[in-house]
Amino acid sequence: MTHTHHAIDYIELTVTDMDAAKAFYTSAFGWSLTDYGPEYSGIQGEGSEQGGLRLDTAERGPLAILFSEDLEATIAAVSAAGGTIVQPIESFPGGRRFHFCDPAGNELAVWSDRAAP
């Protein structure tokens, strides 16, 4: 799959009941889901994963995730522009990511499939 630098690449929907959410989205929209454990299920699209359902009792809204070709440069740019890093870079299966809040308080994430330098 081709990813575009700094474009919205993925979206996570937070859910408080994974089984109910999976039943709803598969019934309402015919979504195909891949379970990655009890707290995460990937939303499959045409040839790629386009998003996920993430179990979270905090009832947060959707999380837009951007792609970066250089995660360290992006985290520096976000900080320099006035963003607040709320979750430092961490690894997950398939890559690494960090979370930040923009000046209005919107939380977003940025991910990369590239290993740490």
VMD Tcl script that builds the backbone (N, CA, C; Angstrom):
set m [mol new atoms 351]
animate dup $m
set s [atomselect $m all]
$s set {name element resname resid chain x y z} {
  {N N MET 1 A 0.835 -1.185 0.000}
  {CA C MET 1 A 0.000 0.000 0.000}
  {C C MET 1 A 0.872 1.236 0.000}
  {N N THR 2 A 0.495 2.223 -0.771}
  {CA C THR 2 A 1.217 3.479 -0.817}
  {C C THR 2 A 0.613 4.453 0.192}
  {N N HIS 3 A 1.467 5.105 0.946}
  {CA C HIS 3 A 1.026 6.099 1.928}
  {C C HIS 3 A 1.540 7.459 1.484}
  {N N THR 4 A 0.779 8.501 1.774}
  {CA C THR 4 A 1.162 9.861 1.404}
  {C C THR 4 A 1.626 10.603 2.648}
  {N N HIS 5 A 2.823 11.182 2.572}
  {CA C HIS 5 A 3.422 11.903 3.695}
  {C C HIS 5 A 2.502 13.015 4.190}
  {N N HIS 6 A 2.201 12.987 5.473}
  {CA C HIS 6 A 1.400 13.955 6.203}
  {C C HIS 6 A -0.066 14.018 5.783}
  {N N ALA 7 A -0.556 13.000 5.085}
  {CA C ALA 7 A -1.977 12.914 4.745}
  {C C ALA 7 A -2.699 12.058 5.786}
  {N N ILE 8 A -4.003 12.296 5.969}
  {CA C ILE 8 A -4.782 11.414 6.832}
  {C C ILE 8 A -4.779 10.044 6.181}
  {N N ASP 9 A -4.370 9.042 6.944}
  {CA C ASP 9 A -4.105 7.716 6.400}
  {C C ASP 9 A -4.979 6.633 7.028}
  {N N TYR 10 A -5.562 6.912 8.195}
  {CA C TYR 10 A -6.216 5.874 8.982}
  {C C TYR 10 A -7.095 6.581 9.993}
  {N N ILE 11 A -8.167 5.949 10.422}
  {CA C ILE 11 A -8.992 6.528 11.486}
  {C C ILE 11 A -9.371 5.440 12.470}
  {N N GLU 12 A -9.267 5.773 13.745}
  {CA C GLU 12 A -9.670 4.843 14.792}
  {C C GLU 12 A -10.937 5.373 15.453}
  {N N LEU 13 A -11.895 4.482 15.643}
  {CA C LEU 13 A -13.120 4.823 16.357}
  {C C LEU 13 A -13.037 4.192 17.731}
  {N N THR 14 A -13.223 4.993 18.766}
  {CA C THR 14 A -13.212 4.436 20.114}
  {C C THR 14 A -14.592 3.872 20.415}
  {N N VAL 15 A -14.596 2.718 21.038}
  {CA C VAL 15 A -15.843 2.044 21.387}
  {C C VAL 15 A -15.765 1.589 22.839}
  {N N THR 16 A -16.905 1.534 23.502}
  {CA C THR 16 A -16.932 1.085 24.892}
  {C C THR 16 A -17.371 -0.363 25.018}
  {N N ASP 17 A -17.914 -0.923 23.944}
  {CA C ASP 17 A -18.330 -2.333 23.912}
  {C C ASP 17 A -17.913 -2.894 22.550}
  {N N MET 18 A -16.805 -3.633 22.531}
  {CA C MET 18 A -16.251 -4.120 21.270}
  {C C MET 18 A -17.216 -5.035 20.538}
  {N N ASP 19 A -17.835 -5.961 21.246}
  {CA C ASP 19 A -18.742 -6.894 20.582}
  {C C ASP 19 A -19.927 -6.170 19.955}
  {N N ALA 20 A -20.507 -5.212 20.660}
  {CA C ALA 20 A -21.644 -4.453 20.122}
  {C C ALA 20 A -21.213 -3.622 18.916}
  {N N ALA 21 A -20.034 -3.010 18.985}
  {CA C ALA 21 A -19.543 -2.187 17.875}
  {C C ALA 21 A -19.297 -3.049 16.639}
  {N N LYS 22 A -18.657 -4.201 16.825}
  {CA C LYS 22 A -18.398 -5.090 15.696}
  {C C LYS 22 A -19.706 -5.563 15.069}
  {N N ALA 23 A -20.675 -5.907 15.888}
  {CA C ALA 23 A -21.974 -6.351 15.373}
  {C C ALA 23 A -22.651 -5.229 14.590}
  {N N PHE 24 A -22.591 -4.004 15.116}
  {CA C PHE 24 A -23.215 -2.871 14.436}
  {C C PHE 24 A -22.578 -2.602 13.075}
  {N N TYR 25 A -21.262 -2.440 13.034}
  {CA C TYR 25 A -20.594 -2.058 11.787}
  {C C TYR 25 A -20.629 -3.156 10.727}
  {N N THR 26 A -20.577 -4.415 11.154}
  {CA C THR 26 A -20.679 -5.480 10.151}
  {C C THR 26 A -22.105 -5.576 9.619}
  {N N SER 27 A -23.100 -5.364 10.473}
  {CA C SER 27 A -24.494 -5.435 10.042}
  {C C SER 27 A -24.903 -4.215 9.223}
  {N N ALA 28 A -24.563 -3.024 9.702}
  {CA C ALA 28 A -25.004 -1.789 9.041}
  {C C ALA 28 A -24.273 -1.523 7.731}
  {N N PHE 29 A -22.973 -1.802 7.690}
  {CA C PHE 29 A -22.162 -1.414 6.531}
  {C C PHE 29 A -21.451 -2.574 5.843}
  {N N GLY 30 A -21.570 -3.759 6.390}
  {CA C GLY 30 A -20.906 -4.915 5.795}
  {C C GLY 30 A -19.396 -4.896 5.948}
  {N N TRP 31 A -18.899 -4.169 6.947}
  {CA C TRP 31 A -17.458 -4.071 7.139}
  {C C TRP 31 A -16.867 -5.430 7.479}
  {N N SER 32 A -15.664 -5.665 6.996}
  {CA C SER 32 A -14.876 -6.835 7.344}
  {C C SER 32 A -13.860 -6.389 8.391}
  {N N LEU 33 A -13.793 -7.124 9.489}
  {CA C LEU 33 A -12.924 -6.735 10.603}
  {C C LEU 33 A -11.910 -7.833 10.896}
  {N N THR 34 A -10.715 -7.416 11.322}
  {CA C THR 34 A -9.667 -8.342 11.732}
  {C C THR 34 A -9.335 -8.065 13.190}
  {N N ASP 35 A -9.529 -9.056 14.044}
  {CA C ASP 35 A -9.237 -8.882 15.469}
  {C C ASP 35 A -7.743 -8.967 15.727}
  {N N TYR 36 A -7.251 -8.032 16.542}
  {CA C TYR 36 A -5.854 -8.031 16.988}
  {C C TYR 36 A -5.806 -8.172 18.505}
  {N N GLY 37 A -6.755 -8.845 19.059}
  {CA C GLY 37 A -6.873 -8.998 20.494}
  {C C GLY 37 A -8.211 -8.435 20.945}
  {N N PRO 38 A -8.498 -8.521 22.233}
  {CA C PRO 38 A -9.812 -8.098 22.717}
  {C C PRO 38 A -10.051 -6.587 22.682}
  {N N GLU 39 A -8.995 -5.784 22.512}
  {CA C GLU 39 A -9.154 -4.332 22.568}
  {C C GLU 39 A -8.999 -3.630 21.235}
  {N N TYR 40 A -8.801 -4.396 20.125}
  {CA C TYR 40 A -8.602 -3.738 18.833}
  {C C TYR 40 A -9.058 -4.624 17.690}
  {N N SER 41 A -9.766 -4.022 16.750}
  {CA C SER 41 A -10.208 -4.730 15.557}
  {C C SER 41 A -10.002 -3.814 14.358}
  {N N GLY 42 A -9.255 -4.277 13.368}
  {CA C GLY 42 A -8.957 -3.478 12.185}
  {C C GLY 42 A -10.093 -3.510 11.177}
  {N N ILE 43 A -10.361 -2.368 10.552}
  {CA C ILE 43 A -11.388 -2.234 9.522}
  {C C ILE 43 A -10.718 -2.447 8.173}
  {N N GLN 44 A -11.131 -3.491 7.466}
  {CA C GLN 44 A -10.512 -3.840 6.189}
  {C C GLN 44 A -11.224 -3.127 5.046}
  {N N GLY 45 A -10.439 -2.587 4.129}
  {CA C GLY 45 A -10.983 -1.927 2.951}
  {C C GLY 45 A -10.533 -2.665 1.710}
  {N N GLU 46 A -10.539 -1.991 0.610}
  {CA C GLU 46 A -10.123 -2.598 -0.649}
  {C C GLU 46 A -8.606 -2.812 -0.656}
  {N N GLY 47 A -8.178 -3.978 -0.233}
  {CA C GLY 47 A -6.769 -4.333 -0.266}
  {C C GLY 47 A -5.928 -3.799 0.871}
  {N N SER 48 A -6.524 -3.101 1.822}
  {CA C SER 48 A -5.737 -2.551 2.927}
  {C C SER 48 A -6.620 -2.323 4.144}
  {N N GLU 49 A -5.965 -2.089 5.258}
  {CA C GLU 49 A -6.680 -1.732 6.468}
  {C C GLU 49 A -6.846 -0.217 6.482}
  {N N GLN 50 A -8.072 0.257 6.690}
  {CA C GLN 50 A -8.363 1.689 6.601}
  {C C GLN 50 A -8.628 2.344 7.943}
  {N N GLY 51 A -8.794 1.537 8.964}
  {CA C GLY 51 A -9.087 2.095 10.275}
  {C C GLY 51 A -9.219 0.985 11.285}
  {N N GLY 52 A -9.698 1.356 12.460}
  {CA C GLY 52 A -9.841 0.368 13.508}
  {C C GLY 52 A -10.862 0.769 14.540}
  {N N LEU 53 A -11.332 -0.222 15.271}
  {CA C LEU 53 A -12.184 -0.024 16.439}
  {C C LEU 53 A -11.300 -0.264 17.647}
  {N N ARG 54 A -11.212 0.731 18.529}
  {CA C ARG 54 A -10.327 0.638 19.695}
  {C C ARG 54 A -11.153 0.725 20.967}
  {N N LEU 55 A -11.061 -0.285 21.815}
  {CA C LEU 55 A -11.790 -0.307 23.077}
  {C C LEU 55 A -11.199 0.729 24.019}
  {N N ASP 56 A -12.054 1.615 24.529}
  {CA C ASP 56 A -11.595 2.683 25.427}
  {C C ASP 56 A -12.786 3.142 26.248}
  {N N THR 57 A -12.706 3.012 27.535}
  {CA C THR 57 A -13.821 3.384 28.401}
  {C C THR 57 A -13.994 4.890 28.539}
  {N N ALA 58 A -13.070 5.680 28.003}
  {CA C ALA 58 A -13.155 7.136 28.133}
  {C C ALA 58 A -14.150 7.774 27.163}
  {N N GLU 59 A -14.698 6.995 26.221}
  {CA C GLU 59 A -15.672 7.493 25.244}
  {C C GLU 59 A -15.152 8.712 24.490}
  {N N ARG 60 A -13.948 8.621 23.972}
  {CA C ARG 60 A -13.375 9.694 23.166}
  {C C ARG 60 A -13.925 9.615 21.756}
  {N N GLY 61 A -13.725 10.660 20.993}
  {CA C GLY 61 A -14.172 10.668 19.606}
  {C C GLY 61 A -13.187 9.960 18.701}
  {N N PRO 62 A -13.444 10.013 17.396}
  {CA C PRO 62 A -12.540 9.379 16.437}
  {C C PRO 62 A -11.139 9.981 16.499}
  {N N LEU 63 A -10.155 9.176 16.162}
  {CA C LEU 63 A -8.763 9.605 16.140}
  {C C LEU 63 A -8.259 9.546 14.703}
  {N N ALA 64 A -8.011 10.708 14.110}
  {CA C ALA 64 A -7.422 10.761 12.770}
  {C C ALA 64 A -5.928 10.496 12.896}
  {N N ILE 65 A -5.407 9.662 11.996}
  {CA C ILE 65 A -3.998 9.287 12.039}
  {C C ILE 65 A -3.359 9.644 10.705}
  {N N LEU 66 A -2.305 10.460 10.764}
  {CA C LEU 66 A -1.566 10.859 9.573}
  {C C LEU 66 A -0.374 9.936 9.389}
  {N N PHE 67 A 0.145 9.858 8.178}
  {CA C PHE 67 A 1.334 9.069 7.888}
  {C C PHE 67 A 2.536 9.999 7.771}
  {N N SER 68 A 3.698 9.537 8.198}
  {CA C SER 68 A 4.932 10.301 8.063}
  {C C SER 68 A 6.048 9.422 7.526}
  {N N GLU 69 A 6.814 9.970 6.614}
  {CA C GLU 69 A 8.000 9.277 6.115}
  {C C GLU 69 A 9.158 9.411 7.096}
  {N N ASP 70 A 9.089 10.406 8.005}
  {CA C ASP 70 A 10.157 10.656 8.975}
  {C C ASP 70 A 9.511 11.102 10.287}
  {N N LEU 71 A 9.242 10.144 11.159}
  {CA C LEU 71 A 8.506 10.407 12.384}
  {C C LEU 71 A 9.211 11.411 13.291}
  {N N GLU 72 A 10.533 11.313 13.387}
  {CA C GLU 72 A 11.270 12.243 14.248}
  {C C GLU 72 A 11.172 13.678 13.730}
  {N N ALA 73 A 11.259 13.874 12.418}
  {CA C ALA 73 A 11.125 15.220 11.844}
  {C C ALA 73 A 9.708 15.751 12.047}
  {N N THR 74 A 8.711 14.873 11.932}
  {CA C THR 74 A 7.325 15.302 12.111}
  {C C THR 74 A 7.048 15.695 13.554}
  {N N ILE 75 A 7.555 14.924 14.514}
  {CA C ILE 75 A 7.311 15.274 15.918}
  {C C ILE 75 A 7.979 16.611 16.248}
  {N N ALA 76 A 9.143 16.865 15.664}
  {CA C ALA 76 A 9.820 18.156 15.866}
  {C C ALA 76 A 9.006 19.286 15.248}
  {N N ALA 77 A 8.449 19.070 14.054}
  {CA C ALA 77 A 7.649 20.102 13.387}
  {C C ALA 77 A 6.370 20.392 14.157}
  {N N VAL 78 A 5.726 19.347 14.674}
  {CA C VAL 78 A 4.500 19.536 15.470}
  {C C VAL 78 A 4.811 20.359 16.715}
  {N N SER 79 A 5.882 20.024 17.399}
  {CA C SER 79 A 6.269 20.766 18.611}
  {C C SER 79 A 6.615 22.216 18.288}
  {N N ALA 80 A 7.379 22.431 17.218}
  {CA C ALA 80 A 7.778 23.792 16.826}
  {C C ALA 80 A 6.579 24.644 16.426}
  {N N ALA 81 A 5.534 24.005 15.891}
  {CA C ALA 81 A 4.345 24.746 15.460}
  {C C ALA 81 A 3.380 25.026 16.608}
  {N N GLY 82 A 3.672 24.525 17.798}
  {CA C GLY 82 A 2.816 24.792 18.944}
  {C C GLY 82 A 1.941 23.633 19.373}
  {N N GLY 83 A 2.139 22.462 18.770}
  {CA C GLY 83 A 1.394 21.283 19.191}
  {C C GLY 83 A 1.956 20.736 20.494}
  {N N THR 84 A 1.128 20.007 21.222}
  {CA C THR 84 A 1.533 19.403 22.484}
  {C C THR 84 A 1.588 17.890 22.313}
  {N N ILE 85 A 2.739 17.314 22.538}
  {CA C ILE 85 A 2.896 15.865 22.439}
  {C C ILE 85 A 2.250 15.249 23.676}
  {N N VAL 86 A 1.242 14.404 23.464}
  {CA C VAL 86 A 0.534 13.787 24.587}
  {C C VAL 86 A 0.867 12.307 24.741}
  {N N GLN 87 A 1.500 11.727 23.737}
  {CA C GLN 87 A 1.991 10.344 23.813}
  {C C GLN 87 A 3.249 10.275 22.961}
  {N N PRO 88 A 4.398 10.038 23.568}
  {CA C PRO 88 A 5.641 10.006 22.791}
  {C C PRO 88 A 5.657 8.840 21.813}
  {N N ILE 89 A 6.639 8.826 20.951}
  {CA C ILE 89 A 6.764 7.758 19.958}
  {C C ILE 89 A 6.833 6.408 20.660}
  {N N GLU 90 A 5.988 5.485 20.183}
  {CA C GLU 90 A 6.003 4.117 20.690}
  {C C GLU 90 A 5.818 3.169 19.528}
  {N N SER 91 A 6.304 1.964 19.697}
  {CA C SER 91 A 6.189 0.941 18.665}
  {C C SER 91 A 4.894 0.169 18.820}
  {N N PHE 92 A 4.385 -0.331 17.697}
  {CA C PHE 92 A 3.234 -1.221 17.671}
  {C C PHE 92 A 3.452 -2.165 16.496}
  {N N PRO 93 A 2.704 -3.263 16.410}
  {CA C PRO 93 A 2.898 -4.163 15.271}
  {C C PRO 93 A 2.652 -3.405 13.953}
  {N N GLY 94 A 3.670 -3.299 13.138}
  {CA C GLY 94 A 3.528 -2.607 11.855}
  {C C GLY 94 A 4.194 -1.251 11.795}
  {N N GLY 95 A 4.675 -0.729 12.924}
  {CA C GLY 95 A 5.332 0.573 12.864}
  {C C GLY 95 A 5.488 1.247 14.212}
  {N N ARG 96 A 5.508 2.580 14.152}
  {CA C ARG 96 A 5.643 3.418 15.355}
  {C C ARG 96 A 4.698 4.598 15.208}
  {N N ARG 97 A 4.297 5.216 16.332}
  {CA C ARG 97 A 3.442 6.396 16.259}
  {C C ARG 97 A 3.555 7.240 17.513}
  {N N PHE 98 A 3.085 8.501 17.386}
  {CA C PHE 98 A 2.956 9.387 18.533}
  {C C PHE 98 A 1.613 10.099 18.422}
  {N N HIS 99 A 1.156 10.668 19.550}
  {CA C HIS 99 A -0.094 11.429 19.584}
  {C C HIS 99 A 0.231 12.864 19.989}
  {N N PHE 100 A -0.553 13.794 19.455}
  {CA C PHE 100 A -0.388 15.192 19.828}
  {C C PHE 100 A -1.747 15.877 19.851}
  {N N CYS 101 A -1.794 17.026 20.523}
  {CA C CYS 101 A -2.975 17.887 20.480}
  {C C CYS 101 A -2.592 19.160 19.756}
  {N N ASP 102 A -3.498 19.608 18.879}
  {CA C ASP 102 A -3.283 20.884 18.200}
  {C C ASP 102 A -3.661 22.009 19.163}
  {N N PRO 103 A -3.433 23.280 18.807}
  {CA C PRO 103 A -3.746 24.366 19.726}
  {C C PRO 103 A -5.214 24.437 20.153}
  {N N ALA 104 A -6.133 23.854 19.377}
  {CA C ALA 104 A -7.553 23.843 19.739}
  {C C ALA 104 A -7.915 22.660 20.635}
  {N N GLY 105 A -6.946 21.778 20.905}
  {CA C GLY 105 A -7.188 20.636 21.773}
  {C C GLY 105 A -7.584 19.358 21.059}
  {N N ASN 106 A -7.602 19.357 19.727}
  {CA C ASN 106 A -7.912 18.141 18.978}
  {C C ASN 106 A -6.746 17.173 19.048}
  {N N GLU 107 A -7.011 15.929 19.415}
  {CA C GLU 107 A -5.946 14.921 19.461}
  {C C GLU 107 A -5.883 14.193 18.125}
  {N N LEU 108 A -4.680 14.085 17.586}
  {CA C LEU 108 A -4.396 13.341 16.371}
  {C C LEU 108 A -3.184 12.461 16.643}
  {N N ALA 109 A -2.911 11.555 15.723}
  {CA C ALA 109 A -1.719 10.711 15.825}
  {C C ALA 109 A -1.002 10.745 14.491}
  {N N VAL 110 A 0.275 10.417 14.532}
  {CA C VAL 110 A 1.082 10.298 13.318}
  {C C VAL 110 A 1.815 8.970 13.422}
  {N N TRP 111 A 1.817 8.201 12.313}
  {CA C TRP 111 A 2.480 6.905 12.325}
  {C C TRP 111 A 3.463 6.794 11.172}
  {N N SER 112 A 4.365 5.842 11.301}
  {CA C SER 112 A 5.318 5.525 10.249}
  {C C SER 112 A 5.561 4.024 10.267}
  {N N ASP 113 A 5.773 3.474 9.079}
  {CA C ASP 113 A 6.115 2.057 9.002}
  {C C ASP 113 A 7.624 1.865 9.009}
  {N N ARG 114 A 8.374 2.938 9.185}
  {CA C ARG 114 A 9.836 2.884 9.189}
  {C C ARG 114 A 10.370 2.717 10.619}
  {N N ALA 115 A 11.414 1.948 10.755}
  {CA C ALA 115 A 12.035 1.710 12.051}
  {C C ALA 115 A 12.724 2.978 12.559}
  {N N ALA 116 A 13.002 2.993 13.843}
  {CA C ALA 116 A 13.703 4.120 14.446}
  {C C ALA 116 A 15.078 4.251 13.807}
  {N N PRO 117 A 15.551 5.496 13.661}
  {CA C PRO 117 A 16.878 5.702 13.062}
  {C C PRO 117 A 17.989 5.171 13.955}
}
mol reanalyze $m
mol bondsrecalc $m
mol representation Tube
mol addrep $m
